[in-house]
Amino acid sequence: MPTTRLNLPQQFGRFLLTGAFAFTVFFWSLSSILLSSQDVHRDILAVRTIVKASTLLPFARWLPDFERGYVPFLLRQTSLVASYLISVTLAWLAAFLYDAKVLRKENIL
């Protein structure tokens, strides 16, 4: 049975899905290693507060509060930021290598 070649948007979608899956796996594993249970609990409470405020407050008032309160709180959490940055890098690399492998198999690359 002949296989059809994917066009560029389909290849990009495959790249994005592979990267998203790899990011989820890497971020989950790294954050479970690097974050303590207290940090996780505090992060969950902060995210819950942000989501609740986003539904109750108008956007024009919510956005400055978000920028002033949550962004500095997030950036102070070095283990969470490190997990994110490492996961992004590894996910991009995994998606790139997988895509190159598939394209080589299809004799496109």
Backbone as numpy.savetxt, mean C-alpha at the origin, in Angstrom:
# Nx Ny Nz CAx CAy CAz Cx Cy Cz
-4.66 -24.71 -27.59 -5.50 -23.54 -27.59 -4.61 -22.30 -27.59
-4.76 -21.43 -28.56 -3.90 -20.25 -28.64 -4.25 -19.24 -27.54
-3.21 -18.63 -27.00 -3.43 -17.60 -25.99 -3.39 -16.24 -26.66
-4.23 -15.36 -26.21 -4.26 -14.01 -26.77 -3.29 -13.14 -25.99
-2.63 -12.25 -26.69 -1.70 -11.34 -26.03 -2.49 -10.21 -25.39
-2.02 -9.80 -24.23 -2.66 -8.70 -23.52 -2.21 -7.37 -24.11
-3.13 -6.43 -24.18 -2.74 -5.10 -24.64 -2.11 -4.34 -23.47
-1.63 -3.14 -23.71 -0.88 -2.39 -22.71 -1.68 -2.10 -21.44
-2.95 -1.66 -21.51 -3.70 -1.45 -20.27 -3.89 -2.74 -19.46
-4.06 -3.86 -20.13 -4.20 -5.13 -19.42 -2.88 -5.53 -18.76
-1.78 -5.30 -19.42 -0.47 -5.58 -18.83 -0.23 -4.69 -17.62
-0.60 -3.42 -17.73 -0.46 -2.50 -16.61 -1.35 -2.92 -15.44
-2.57 -3.38 -15.75 -3.45 -3.87 -14.70 -2.88 -5.09 -14.00
-2.27 -5.98 -14.76 -1.61 -7.15 -14.16 -0.47 -6.71 -13.25
0.31 -5.72 -13.72 1.41 -5.17 -12.93 0.88 -4.57 -11.62
-0.23 -3.81 -11.70 -0.80 -3.19 -10.50 -1.35 -4.23 -9.53
-2.04 -5.23 -10.04 -2.59 -6.26 -9.16 -1.50 -7.07 -8.49
-0.46 -7.39 -9.22 0.67 -8.11 -8.63 1.33 -7.26 -7.55
1.54 -5.98 -7.85 2.13 -5.08 -6.87 1.27 -4.90 -5.64
-0.05 -4.80 -5.82 -0.95 -4.64 -4.68 -0.94 -5.88 -3.79
-0.94 -7.05 -4.41 -0.88 -8.28 -3.63 0.44 -8.39 -2.88
1.54 -8.10 -3.56 2.86 -8.17 -2.91 2.96 -7.13 -1.79
2.44 -5.92 -2.02 2.47 -4.90 -0.97 1.70 -5.36 0.25
0.53 -5.93 0.05 -0.28 -6.39 1.18 0.47 -7.44 1.99
1.07 -8.40 1.32 1.79 -9.46 2.01 3.01 -8.90 2.74
3.80 -8.08 2.06 5.00 -7.53 2.68 4.66 -6.60 3.84
3.67 -5.72 3.65 3.32 -4.77 4.70 2.76 -5.49 5.92
1.91 -6.47 5.69 1.35 -7.22 6.82 2.44 -7.93 7.60
3.36 -8.58 6.90 4.40 -9.32 7.61 5.39 -8.37 8.30
5.79 -7.31 7.64 6.73 -6.37 8.27 6.11 -5.63 9.44
4.87 -5.20 9.30 4.25 -4.47 10.40 3.96 -5.39 11.58
3.69 -6.66 11.33 3.49 -7.57 12.46 4.80 -7.84 13.19
5.92 -7.71 12.49 7.22 -7.89 13.14 7.68 -6.61 13.83
7.52 -5.47 13.16 8.10 -4.22 13.66 7.22 -3.45 14.64
5.90 -3.61 14.57 5.01 -2.82 15.43 4.63 -3.58 16.69
4.61 -2.87 17.80 4.15 -3.48 19.05 2.62 -3.44 19.09
2.04 -4.20 19.99 0.58 -4.23 20.08 0.02 -2.89 20.54
0.77 -2.15 21.36 0.32 -0.82 21.78 0.26 0.13 20.59
1.28 0.07 19.73 1.27 0.92 18.53 0.12 0.58 17.61
-0.15 -0.70 17.44 -1.26 -1.12 16.58 -2.58 -0.62 17.15
-2.77 -0.75 18.45 -4.01 -0.29 19.07 -4.17 1.22 18.90
-3.09 1.96 19.11 -3.14 3.42 18.97 -3.43 3.81 17.52
-2.83 3.10 16.56 -3.07 3.39 15.14 -4.52 3.11 14.76
-5.07 2.02 15.26 -6.46 1.68 14.96 -7.40 2.74 15.52
-7.13 3.21 16.74 -7.95 4.27 17.31 -7.84 5.56 16.50
-6.64 5.88 16.03 -6.46 7.10 15.23 -7.19 6.99 13.90
-7.10 5.84 13.25 -7.80 5.65 11.97 -9.31 5.70 12.17
-9.79 5.08 13.24 -11.23 5.11 13.53 -11.70 6.54 13.76
-10.91 7.34 14.48 -11.27 8.73 14.74 -11.28 9.54 13.44
-10.30 9.31 12.58 -10.24 10.02 11.31 -11.44 9.67 10.43
-11.77 8.39 10.36 -12.91 7.96 9.53 -14.21 8.53 10.07
-14.37 8.48 11.39 -15.60 9.01 11.99 -15.70 10.52 11.76
-14.58 11.23 11.90 -14.59 12.67 11.66 -14.87 12.99 10.20
-14.40 12.15 9.30 -14.63 12.43 7.88 -16.10 12.30 7.50
-16.84 11.49 8.24 -18.26 11.35 7.94 -19.10 12.41 8.65
-18.59 12.97 9.75 -19.38 13.93 10.52 -19.07 15.40 10.19
-17.82 15.68 9.83 -17.41 17.06 9.58 -17.43 17.37 8.08
-17.65 18.63 7.72 -17.50 19.01 6.31 -16.04 18.88 5.89
-15.84 18.61 4.60 -14.49 18.34 4.10 -13.56 19.52 4.32
-14.06 20.73 4.16 -13.22 21.92 4.31 -12.68 22.06 5.73
-13.39 21.54 6.69 -12.93 21.59 8.08 -12.14 20.34 8.44
-12.48 19.21 7.82 -11.82 17.95 8.13 -10.38 17.90 7.62
-10.15 18.39 6.39 -8.82 18.29 5.78 -7.73 19.02 6.57
-7.93 20.26 7.02 -6.88 20.90 7.84 -6.63 20.15 9.15
-7.69 19.63 9.76 -7.50 18.84 10.98 -6.72 17.57 10.70
-6.98 16.97 9.55 -6.25 15.77 9.14 -4.77 16.09 8.94
-4.49 17.19 8.22 -3.11 17.57 7.95 -2.38 17.99 9.22
-3.06 18.64 10.12 -2.44 19.14 11.33 -2.30 18.05 12.40
-3.22 17.10 12.44 -3.22 16.12 13.52 -2.69 14.76 13.14
-3.22 14.18 12.08 -2.90 12.78 11.79 -1.58 12.61 11.05
-1.28 13.49 10.12 -0.05 13.33 9.34 1.19 13.40 10.23
1.32 14.38 11.14 2.48 14.34 12.04 2.47 13.11 12.96
1.30 12.69 13.40 1.19 11.48 14.23 1.70 10.27 13.46
1.34 10.16 12.18 1.77 9.05 11.36 3.28 9.09 11.12
3.81 10.26 10.81 5.23 10.36 10.50 6.12 10.16 11.73
5.61 10.34 12.93 6.38 10.06 14.13 6.54 8.57 14.40
5.72 7.76 13.77 5.76 6.31 13.97 6.75 5.72 12.97
8.00 5.68 13.37 9.06 5.28 12.44 8.93 3.83 11.99
8.48 2.95 12.87 8.37 1.55 12.46 7.26 1.35 11.43
6.18 2.11 11.54 5.11 2.03 10.56 5.55 2.61 9.21
6.24 3.73 9.25 6.74 4.35 8.03 7.79 3.45 7.38
8.65 2.84 8.19 9.67 1.92 7.65 9.00 0.72 7.00
7.97 0.16 7.64 7.25 -0.97 7.05 6.64 -0.57 5.71
6.07 0.62 5.65 5.46 1.09 4.41 6.49 1.27 3.31
7.59 1.94 3.61 8.59 2.21 2.58 9.26 0.94 2.08
9.57 0.02 2.97 10.16 -1.25 2.55 9.16 -2.05 1.72
7.91 -2.06 2.13 6.88 -2.81 1.41 6.64 -2.25 0.01
6.63 -0.93 -0.12 6.44 -0.32 -1.43 7.58 -0.71 -2.36
8.80 -0.64 -1.85 9.95 -0.98 -2.68 9.93 -2.44 -3.10
9.68 -3.33 -2.16 9.66 -4.76 -2.47 8.49 -5.13 -3.39
7.36 -4.48 -3.19 6.19 -4.77 -4.04 6.44 -4.32 -5.47
7.04 -3.14 -5.64 7.35 -2.69 -6.99 8.34 -3.64 -7.65
9.36 -4.05 -6.92 10.35 -4.96 -7.47 9.72 -6.31 -7.83
8.88 -6.84 -6.95 8.23 -8.12 -7.23 7.32 -8.03 -8.46
6.56 -6.94 -8.57 5.67 -6.78 -9.73 6.47 -6.62 -11.01
7.56 -5.88 -10.94 8.41 -5.69 -12.12 9.02 -7.01 -12.58
9.57 -7.78 -11.63 10.19 -9.05 -11.99 9.17 -10.05 -12.51
7.98 -10.09 -11.89 6.93 -10.99 -12.37 6.49 -10.61 -13.77
6.31 -9.31 -14.00 5.88 -8.85 -15.31 6.94 -9.15 -16.37
8.21 -8.95 -16.01 9.28 -9.27 -16.95 9.32 -10.77 -17.25
9.07 -11.58 -16.23 9.06 -13.04 -16.43 7.92 -13.43 -17.38
6.74 -12.87 -17.17 5.60 -13.19 -18.03 5.83 -12.71 -19.45
6.37 -11.50 -19.60 6.62 -10.97 -20.94 7.70 -11.79 -21.66
8.69 -12.26 -20.92 9.72 -13.12 -21.53 9.10 -14.44 -21.98
8.20 -14.96 -21.17 7.54 -16.23 -21.50 6.68 -16.06 -22.76
6.08 -14.88 -22.91 5.25 -14.61 -24.09 6.08 -14.15 -25.29
7.40 -14.12 -25.13 8.34 -13.68 -26.18 8.09 -12.24 -26.64
7.67 -11.40 -25.71 7.47 -9.98 -26.02 8.70 -9.19 -25.61
9.36 -9.61 -24.56 10.50 -8.89 -24.02 11.80 -9.55 -24.42
